[in-house]
C-alpha cells in the first residue's frame, strides 16, 4: 500500500513520540506532525489534509483528552484515527471504543502491530470513501428477512436509532435496517446529511425550522444535542 503523506501523532510523552516517529520514518512515512494538545491537534486537522491520526487517550489538557478529540473528529472531520495508549481501565476503553477508532493499541507497542494497523485503517477508510462515492444516490440494502431494499437519498427525511435497528423515515413509510447510525453516516453524502443527536441523522435539505434543542422535518421534531450543535451552523 502506498504510504500516506501526512500523519499526526497526538501524545504528550516525548519518549513515546520519538519511538513512533522513528518507526514511521523508517517505513516511508515522510510528513509527520507531532502535537501534545487535543485542541491544537483539532485545529491542525481542520487545516491540513491528514491521512491518519494516532491518538493517546491520557492527554494532560484539562477536559480535553484523546477521547474528546476522537469525538470531535467524528463530528467535524473525515479522517481515520487509532488509539495508542497505556490506559488499561475498562471504563475508559469502553468510552474510547464507542468513538469507533480503526484500532485500539496498548503501549508499549509492537512495531509490526502498529504498522499493520495503520495499513488496515487506511485500507478500511479508503473502502468507506469509495462506497460513499458510489452511493451518491444512496442505495440501502435491508438485511432483515433476506429482502433487498433500495432507497434514493432524496427520499430519506431522517434516520432514527431504535435498539439494534435504524428506522429510515421517508414521507410515506419508515424502513427498518439492521445497522447503526454511525455505520450509515459513513456512507451518506456529506453535503446532504448531518447528525443532530447520538441517535439521529437528518436530511438537511428537508429541515423547515430549527433551534438549539430540535429541528423540524415534515412536522416531526428531531432532537438536537449540544454535542452536535455545530452541525447546524451552515443551515
C-alpha positions in Angstrom: 0.0 0.0 0.0 1.2 3.5 -0.8 2.2 5.3 2.3 0.2 8.4 3.3 1.8 11.8 3.0 0.5 13.3 6.2 0.2 11.6 9.6 -0.4 13.2 13.0 0.7 11.9 16.4 -1.2 13.3 19.4 0.7 12.4 22.6 2.3 14.5 25.4 5.0 12.0 26.2 8.1 12.8 24.1 9.8 9.4 24.5 6.8 7.6 23.0 6.6 10.1 20.2 10.2 9.6 19.3 9.8 5.9 19.1 6.7 6.2 16.8 8.3 8.8 14.6 11.5 6.8 14.1 9.4 3.8 13.2 7.3 5.7 10.7 10.2 7.4 9.0 12.0 4.0 8.7 9.0 2.7 6.8 8.5 5.5 4.4 6.2 8.0 6.1 7.6 11.4 5.2 5.5 14.2 6.7 4.8 13.5 10.4 3.2 16.1 12.7 3.6 15.9 16.4 1.3 17.7 18.9 0.6 17.3 22.6 -2.7 19.2 22.9 -6.1 17.9 21.8 -7.3 21.4 20.8 -4.2 22.2 18.8 -4.5 18.8 17.1 -8.1 19.5 16.1 -7.0 22.9 14.7 -4.4 21.2 12.6 -6.8 18.5 11.4 -9.1 21.3 10.2 -6.3 23.0 8.2 -4.2 20.1 6.9 -5.2 17.2 4.7 -4.2 14.4 7.0 -4.3 10.7 6.1 -4.4 9.3 9.6 -4.2 10.4 13.3 -2.6 8.4 16.1 -4.1 9.5 19.5 -3.1 8.9 23.1 -6.0 9.0 25.5 -4.3 10.4 28.5 -3.5 14.0 27.4 -3.0 16.5 30.2 -5.1 19.2 28.7 -8.0 19.9 31.2 -11.3 18.5 29.9 -9.9 17.6 26.5 -8.3 14.1 26.3 -7.9 11.8 23.4 -11.5 10.6 23.6 -12.7 14.2 23.4 -10.5 14.7 20.3 -11.9 11.5 18.7 -15.4 12.7 19.2 -14.6 16.0 17.6 -13.0 14.2 14.6 -16.2 12.2 14.2 -18.4 15.3 14.3 -16.3 17.7 12.2 -13.8 15.9 10.1 -13.3 12.9 7.9 -10.0 11.2 8.8 -9.3 7.8 10.3 -7.8 7.6 13.8 -6.3 4.9 16.0 -5.7 4.9 19.8 -2.2 4.1 21.1 -2.4 4.3 24.8 -1.2 2.8 28.1 -4.6 3.3 29.7 -6.0 -0.2 30.7 -9.1 1.0 32.6 -12.2 -0.9 31.3 -14.5 2.2 31.5 -12.0 4.3 29.6 -11.6 1.6 27.0 -15.4 1.3 26.6 -15.7 5.1 26.0 -12.8 5.0 23.5 -14.2 2.1 21.5 -17.6 3.9 21.3 -15.9 6.6 19.2 -15.2 3.9 16.6 -11.5 4.0 16.2 -9.9 2.0 13.5 -7.7 0.3 16.1 -7.0 0.4 19.8 -3.4 -0.5 20.7 -1.7 -0.7 24.1 1.8 0.7 24.9 4.4 -0.4 24.8 3.6 -1.1 21.2 4.8 -3.8 18.9 6.2 -2.1 15.8 4.8 -4.6 13.3 1.4 -4.5 15.0 1.3 -0.7 14.8 2.3 -0.6 11.1 -0.2 -3.4 10.3 -3.0 -1.5 12.0 -2.1 1.8 10.3 -2.2 0.0 6.9 -5.5 -1.7 7.9 -7.1 1.6 9.0 -6.1 3.3 5.7 -7.5 0.4 3.7 -10.8 0.4 5.5 -11.1 4.1 5.3 -10.4 4.1 1.6 -13.1 1.5 1.1 -15.7 3.5 3.0 -14.8 6.6 0.9 -15.2 4.5 -2.3 -18.6 3.3 -1.1 -19.7 6.8 -0.3 -18.8 8.0 -3.8 -20.6 5.0 -5.4 -23.6 5.6 -3.3 -24.1 9.3 -4.2 -27.7 8.3 -5.0 -27.6 6.3 -1.8 -29.0 2.8 -2.2 -29.6 1.0 1.1 -29.7 -2.8 1.4 -32.1 -4.2 4.0 -30.6 -7.3 5.6 -33.7 -8.4 7.5 -35.6 -11.4 6.2 -33.4 -11.6 3.2 -35.2 -8.7 1.5 -33.3 -6.1 -0.6 -34.5 -2.6 -0.3 -33.1 0.3 -2.4 -33.8 3.9 -1.4 -32.6 7.1 -3.1 -31.0 9.5 -0.7 -33.5 12.1 -1.9 -36.3 10.1 -0.4 -34.9 10.0 3.1 -36.2 12.5 5.6 -34.2 11.3 8.7 -32.8 8.2 10.3 -33.6 7.2 13.9 -31.8 4.7 16.0 -34.1 2.3 17.9 -32.3 -0.5 19.8 -30.3 -2.5 17.4 -32.0 -1.1 14.3 -32.2 2.2 12.4 -35.5 3.4 11.1 -35.2 5.1 7.7 -38.0 7.6 7.6 -39.4 8.7 4.2 -42.5 10.7 3.5 -44.8 7.7 3.5 -43.1 4.9 5.3 -40.3 4.0 7.8 -38.0 1.1 6.8 -36.0 -0.8 9.5 -32.4 -1.5 8.8 -30.2 -3.9 10.9 -27.2 -1.5 11.4 -26.1 1.6 13.4 -26.4 5.3 12.9 -22.6 5.7 12.8 -22.2 3.0 10.2 -24.8 4.6 8.0 -23.2 8.0 8.4 -20.0 6.8 6.8 -21.9 6.0 3.6 -24.2 9.1 3.4 -23.5 12.1 1.2 -21.7 14.7 3.3 -23.3 17.6 1.6 -26.8 16.5 2.5 -26.9 14.6 5.8 -25.9 15.8 9.2 -26.0 14.2 12.7 -28.0 16.1 15.3 -28.0 13.6 18.1 -26.4 10.4 19.0 -29.4 8.5 17.6 -30.5 10.8 14.7 -29.2 11.7 11.2 -31.3 14.2 9.2 -31.6 15.3 5.6 -30.6 18.9 5.9 -32.5 19.9 2.8 -35.7 18.8 4.5 -35.4 20.9 7.6 -38.1 23.6 7.8 -37.3 25.0 11.2 -34.6 24.6 13.9 -33.3 25.9 17.2 -30.8 24.8 19.8 -32.9 21.9 21.0 -34.6 20.4 17.9 -35.2 20.6 14.1 -38.5 20.2 12.4 -38.8 17.9 9.3 -42.3 17.3 7.9 -43.9 18.0 11.3 -41.6 15.6 13.1 -39.5 17.1 15.9 -35.9 15.7 15.9 -33.8 16.3 19.0 -30.5 18.3 18.8 -27.9 17.6 21.5 -25.3 20.2 22.5 -22.5 18.0 21.1 -23.9 18.3 17.6 -25.0 22.0 17.6 -22.1 23.0 15.3 -23.7 20.9 12.6 -26.4 23.5 12.2 -24.1 26.4 11.7 -24.3 26.3 7.8 -28.1 25.9 7.6 
